Amino acid sequence: QHYFIQSNLRTCRMTTILSQGAEGRLFETTFLGRPCLRKERFKKSYRHPELDEKLTNKRISQESRILSKCRSLGIRTPTVYYVDYKTNSIYMEYLKEAQVLKDFIEQNVSQNKRTEVGDLCYEVGYTIALLHNGDLVHGDLTTSNMLAMQRNNKHEVVLIDFGLSSSSSLIEDKAVDLYVLEKAFLSTHPESQDLLAKIVSGYCNVSRDQMAVMKKLEEVRMRGRKRSMVG
């Protein structure tokens, strides 16, 4: 079976590079005859080759495990099809019909559909709380790393890009995760404090540690403000 999969991977055509960043790039391709995404992590030339291979494999393994654990927690993420350590790649489900949440919010707010956007923002908070309840942190929560996918005449939230994710039960890490989202959300979607409040509401209604996380989040905010004043 492993030989068959490797043979199949060699025949996959990298039809399109969808995106490229500092850590890697994303291809649209196929896996065992079905459309999928291939996420490839770059080699770091400044690191010793053996160390780089070890660290990259660890990172890929952790990301794929967290993606799989998310699904067991009831969180919608792309299904992992295969991990290829030879090419530092993860082959995963391609949710082509889904829309990047950033674009969904901008489009629907401009069309005066703020109620629908607010409902989905509540689901964002709900989803993040499930993530944190499972002692996982995303590490890069932005509306560009979430999808809005229509299902049964309603939209659901899909979390993507777990390249900076990790396992952690620390309240501090969960608060920082929310702080990153808060900063990114208000920067990307100005005048949207009401939508951010929906996210917080969804989070607090599901989080098992909501009081401790909210208290720590305020501390993180204060540290951020002090850095801004000094910087």
C-alpha positions in Angstrom: 0.0 0.0 0.0 2.8 2.4 0.8 4.5 1.7 -2.5 1.1 2.3 -4.3 0.7 5.7 -2.5 4.3 6.7 -3.3 3.8 5.8 -7.0 0.6 7.8 -7.0 2.4 10.8 -5.5 5.0 10.7 -8.2 2.3 11.0 -10.9 0.5 13.9 -9.1 0.6 17.1 -11.1 1.2 20.4 -9.2 -1.5 22.1 -11.2 -1.5 25.4 -9.3 0.4 27.1 -6.5 -2.4 28.7 -4.5 -0.2 30.6 -2.0 3.4 30.9 -0.8 4.7 32.2 2.5 7.9 32.3 4.6 7.4 28.7 5.9 6.1 26.9 2.8 3.7 26.8 -0.1 0.3 25.4 -0.9 -0.5 23.5 -4.1 -3.7 22.3 -5.7 -3.2 18.7 -6.8 -4.7 15.3 -6.6 -4.4 12.3 -4.2 -5.6 8.8 -5.3 -7.6 10.5 -8.0 -9.4 13.1 -5.9 -8.7 16.8 -5.7 -6.6 17.8 -2.6 -4.2 20.4 -1.3 -0.5 19.7 -0.8 1.1 21.8 1.9 4.9 21.7 1.6 7.2 23.2 4.2 10.5 24.7 3.0 13.9 23.4 4.0 15.8 25.9 6.1 19.3 26.3 4.4 20.7 28.1 7.5 20.2 25.0 9.6 22.3 21.8 9.6 20.6 19.4 7.2 20.1 16.6 9.8 18.7 19.1 12.3 16.5 20.7 9.8 15.0 17.3 8.7 14.4 16.4 12.3 12.7 19.7 13.2 10.7 19.8 10.0 9.4 16.2 10.4 8.5 17.0 14.0 6.6 20.1 12.9 4.7 18.3 10.1 3.9 15.4 12.4 2.6 17.7 15.1 0.5 19.7 12.6 -1.1 16.6 11.1 -1.8 15.1 14.6 -3.5 18.3 15.7 -5.6 18.5 12.6 -6.8 14.9 13.3 -7.4 15.6 17.0 -9.5 18.7 16.1 -11.9 16.5 14.1 -12.3 14.2 17.2 -13.2 17.3 19.2 -16.0 18.2 16.8 -14.0 20.9 15.1 -14.3 21.2 11.3 -10.8 21.1 9.7 -9.5 19.7 6.4 -9.2 15.9 6.5 -5.5 14.7 6.4 -5.1 12.2 3.6 -1.4 11.5 3.8 1.9 12.8 5.3 4.9 12.5 3.0 8.1 13.1 5.1 10.3 12.8 2.0 8.9 16.0 0.5 7.9 17.7 3.8 4.3 17.6 2.7 0.8 17.1 4.1 -1.9 16.0 1.6 -5.3 17.2 2.8 -8.9 17.8 1.8 -9.5 20.7 -0.6 -12.7 22.6 0.5 -12.9 24.4 -2.8 -16.5 25.6 -2.3 -15.7 27.3 1.1 -14.9 31.0 1.3 -12.2 32.6 3.3 -13.8 34.1 6.4 -12.2 37.5 5.8 -13.8 37.7 2.4 -17.2 36.4 3.8 -17.3 39.1 6.5 -16.3 41.9 4.1 -18.8 40.8 1.4 -21.8 40.3 3.7 -21.2 43.4 5.8 -21.1 45.5 2.6 -24.5 43.9 1.7 -26.0 44.8 5.1 -26.1 41.2 6.2 -24.6 41.9 9.6 -26.9 39.5 11.5 -25.7 36.6 9.4 -22.1 37.7 10.0 -22.7 38.0 13.7 -24.2 34.5 13.9 -21.1 33.1 12.2 -18.8 35.1 14.4 -20.5 33.5 17.4 -19.7 30.1 15.8 -16.0 31.3 15.5 -15.9 31.8 19.3 -17.7 28.5 19.9 -15.1 26.7 17.7 -12.1 28.2 19.4 -13.5 27.2 22.8 -13.8 23.6 21.6 -10.1 23.9 20.5 -9.0 25.2 23.9 -11.1 22.7 25.8 -9.1 20.1 24.0 -5.9 21.8 25.2 -4.9 22.9 21.8 -3.9 26.4 20.7 -3.9 27.5 17.0 -1.1 30.1 17.2 -2.2 32.2 14.3 -6.0 32.9 14.6 -7.0 35.4 11.9 -10.0 35.5 9.6 -7.6 34.5 6.8 -7.0 31.2 8.6 -10.7 30.3 8.8 -13.3 29.3 6.2 -17.0 29.8 5.9 -18.6 26.7 4.4 -22.2 26.4 3.6 -23.9 23.2 4.9 -27.6 22.5 5.2 -28.6 26.1 4.4 -26.3 27.5 7.1 -22.6 28.4 7.3 -20.1 26.6 9.5 -16.6 27.6 10.5 -13.6 25.6 9.3 -10.2 26.2 10.9 -7.2 25.9 8.6 -3.4 26.5 8.7 -2.2 24.9 11.9 1.5 25.5 11.1 2.0 27.3 14.4 -0.3 25.2 16.5 0.6 23.3 19.6 -0.8 21.3 22.5 -1.1 23.3 25.7 -3.3 23.4 28.8 -1.9 26.7 30.0 -4.4 29.5 30.5 -1.8 32.0 29.3 -1.4 30.3 25.9 -5.2 30.2 25.4 -5.4 33.9 26.3 -2.6 34.8 23.9 -4.4 32.8 21.2 -7.5 35.0 21.7 -5.4 38.2 21.9 -3.8 37.4 18.5 -7.3 37.0 17.1 -8.6 40.2 18.7 -5.8 42.3 17.3 -6.0 40.8 13.9 -9.8 41.0 13.7 -10.0 44.7 14.6 -7.1 45.5 12.3 -8.6 43.6 9.3 -12.3 44.6 10.1 -12.3 48.1 11.5 -15.5 49.3 13.3 -16.4 45.6 14.1 -16.3 45.6 17.9 -19.9 44.2 17.8 -18.7 41.2 15.8 -15.8 40.7 18.0 -18.2 40.7 21.0 -20.1 37.9 19.3 -16.9 35.8 19.1 -16.2 36.4 22.8 -19.8 35.5 23.6 -19.5 32.2 21.7 -16.3 31.4 23.4 -17.5 32.1 26.9 -20.6 30.0 26.5 -18.6 26.9 25.7 -15.2 27.4 27.3 -14.7 25.3 30.5 -12.1 27.9 31.7 -13.8 31.1 30.4 -13.4 33.1 33.6 -9.7 32.3 34.0 -9.0 32.9 30.3 -10.9 36.2 30.2 -9.0 37.4 33.3 -5.7 36.4 31.7 -6.7 38.0 28.4 -7.1 41.3 30.1 -3.5 41.0 31.6 -2.2 40.2 28.1 -4.0 43.3 26.7 -2.4 45.4 29.4 1.1 44.1 28.5 0.4 44.8 24.9 -0.6 48.4 25.6 2.5 48.9 27.7 4.7 47.6 24.9 2.9 50.0 22.5 3.6 53.0 24.8 7.2 52.1 25.3 7.8 51.1 21.7 
